[in-house]
Amino acid sequence: MSLSSLLRRSNLEALSLSQQTAQHLQKHASTGTSTIPIPLLSYPESTDIWLTYERLFLSCLRTGDDRAAFNCLEKLISRFGATNERVMGLRGLYQEAVAKDDATLERVLQEYEEVLAEDAVNTPVAKRRIALLQSLSRTTEAIDALTELLESSPTDIEAWTELAELYLSHNLFPQAVFCLEEVLLVAPNAWNIHAHLGEVLYISAMNGNENSEGKILAEATRRFCRSVELCDDYLRGYYGLKLTSDRLLSILPDDIKSTAQVTTVDNGELPMLSTAVVRRLSEQATLKLAEIIRTNNNSCDLAEITAAKDLLDRSTQRRQR
């Protein structure tokens, strides 16, 4: 499923959840507020209740129902305490959401820094600080903060992905590639990350040294191949494969053959793709894109389908010239 369709579905789910908040609060009015310290004498507690409160809180913030969000937050504070790390992160998110201007956001940022000065490993607050730095357009500080966070949490996929996007926004392609490769060390079968890495490599090739363009495009092609190997019918992966393979065909000599050299420790480079292999990959991507477009049952975003059609049309026009 595409990012835009996920966001659209997510927005509808958020609205639906936020509309259930009043009913949920009324149903569990006594949860976590009993003055009797023995839980056996009150309603049985379930972790699902508190996860629901958190989901409702986030949904209410997204839909602009600040009062209901505050009521959910109060329930969580009452149950877990104001010094609970997760609760502190949610409280900070609420303060950011209701802030009226940058001056208020700066005060929230100062609170985050005070908390981290006392507890540097408070991950929820550290992540809220990074998000706030980004919203205040202080990208360099956000990058520094993410780098510091990853020193203590080197397997944090979310942090690595966010850092990659920040580097990409500054056209720092090698750094973005490194971050996405770190994500794949933790989640090697994440087909969307393989495809995204292919995209970053493709953009890098289009904006880099012409002498290394072929080598970078070959690596991008391999990444897109891996993404569709892991997830068949992945439109984004086949789109990238078609794009990179066609570009490779435009710069490779017609008679190039793949070197049979085994990768050595000295250079660590894979052999260059042969023209014949790249041509077959382009043909396969063309067939698969056409099939996905033909059989699409609204599982793909309309914008992605349109982009795929345009790509195939441009490819057809080039062959006819």
Secondary structure, DSSP 4 states (H G I P E B T S, - for coil): --HHHHHHHHHHHHHHHHTTHHHHHHHTTTTTT-S-S-GGGSPPP-HHHHHHHHHHHHHHHHTT-HHHHHHHHHHHHHHH-TT-HHHHHHHHHHHHHH--SHHHHHHHHHHHHHHHHH-TT-HHHHHHHHHHHHHTT-HHHHHHHHHHHHHH-TT-HHHHHHHHHHHHHTT-HHHHHHHHHHHHHH-TT-HHHHHHHHHHHHHHHHTS-GGGHHHHHHHHHHHHHHHHHHSTT-HHHHHHHHHHHHHHHHHS-TT-----PPP-TTT-PPPPPPHHHHHHHHHHHHHHHHHHHHH--S-S-HHHHHHHHHHHHHHHHHHH-
